[in-house]
Amino acid sequence: NAGVTQTPKFQVLKTGQSMTLQCAQDMNHEYMSWYRQDPGMGLRLIHYSVGAGITDQGEVPNGYNVSRSTTEDFPLRLLSAAPSQTSVYFCASSYSGRETSAYNEQFFGPGTRLTVL
Amino acid sequence: GNSVTQMEGPVTLSEEAFLTINCTYTATGYPSLFWYVQYPGEGLQLLLKATKADDKGSNKGFEATYRKETTSFHLEKGSVQVSDSAVYFCALSDRNTGKLIFGQGTTLQVKP
């Protein structure tokens, strides 16, 4: 199994540009999520999904869109990039987002380092 | 709301020293508690977890005990190695939604 994969590893954007960060998992996990990591702030949840066709907002959703058309893929879209979105983005997945999810390990991808100029 | 507070870093230790990284939480209900580790240039990996009060999670020589009375989940290791140098994150999982709430992370540097 490849686990959780993310592309690209690095990206530089200009203010106002749009792009999609890709995330895929091959573990048949129902629950997928996106976090951003900023110095001194830990990881903050952007959006999450408990299954195909179902998404919800996390702690910091503004400026980001997601969709979940398949179990495997959970892309994150930046609609109009801003310097405040400069961060490292992590995708994660776990077996279930429902009642047993509290007990389940989340598996993280290697991250995408995004710089917005 | 739910939150996690970790001790400030960085923490610098000599090899074979004893490690404690403090973690306290605020939560409604009974969350599950986790320690994740992030090695340089990598994503987070689960180090250990505890799902109910008085549970002890352990892995790779690290331990943490779920203390409901003090709302704490301190990470300990009796003898650290240079290879333990990493960022350590304490986290809780909301039992209803499965969302993870992270502390700010503590950087550990172990010198030979």
Boltz contact constraints between the chains, C-beta under 6 A:
constraints:
  - contact:
      token1: [A, 40]
      token2: [B, 104]
      max_distance: 6.0
  - contact:
      token1: [A, 41]
      token2: [B, 104]
      max_distance: 6.0
  - contact:
      token1: [A, 42]
      token2: [B, 102]
      max_distance: 6.0
  - contact:
      token1: [A, 42]
      token2: [B, 103]
      max_distance: 6.0
  - contact:
      token1: [A, 42]
      token2: [B, 104]
      max_distance: 6.0
  - contact:
      token1: [A, 42]
      token2: [B, 105]
      max_distance: 6.0
  - contact:
      token1: [A, 43]
      token2: [B, 102]
      max_distance: 6.0
  - contact:
      token1: [A, 45]
      token2: [B, 99]
      max_distance: 6.0
  - contact:
      token1: [A, 90]
      token2: [B, 43]
      max_distance: 6.0
  - contact:
      token1: [A, 97]
      token2: [B, 98]
      max_distance: 6.0
  - contact:
      token1: [A, 101]
      token2: [B, 98]
      max_distance: 6.0
  - contact:
      token1: [A, 102]
      token2: [B, 32]
      max_distance: 6.0
  - contact:
      token1: [A, 102]
      token2: [B, 93]
      max_distance: 6.0
  - contact:
      token1: [A, 102]
      token2: [B, 95]
      max_distance: 6.0
  - contact:
      token1: [A, 102]
      token2: [B, 98]
      max_distance: 6.0
  - contact:
      token1: [A, 103]
      token2: [B, 32]
      max_distance: 6.0
  - contact:
      token1: [A, 103]
      token2: [B, 51]
      max_distance: 6.0
  - contact:
      token1: [A, 105]
      token2: [B, 46]
      max_distance: 6.0
  - contact:
      token1: [A, 108]
      token2: [B, 43]
      max_distance: 6.0
  - contact:
      token1: [A, 108]
      token2: [B, 44]
      max_distance: 6.0
  - contact:
      token1: [A, 109]
      token2: [B, 43]
      max_distance: 6.0
  - contact:
      token1: [A, 110]
      token2: [B, 43]
      max_distance: 6.0
  - contact:
      token1: [A, 111]
      token2: [B, 43]
      max_distance: 6.0
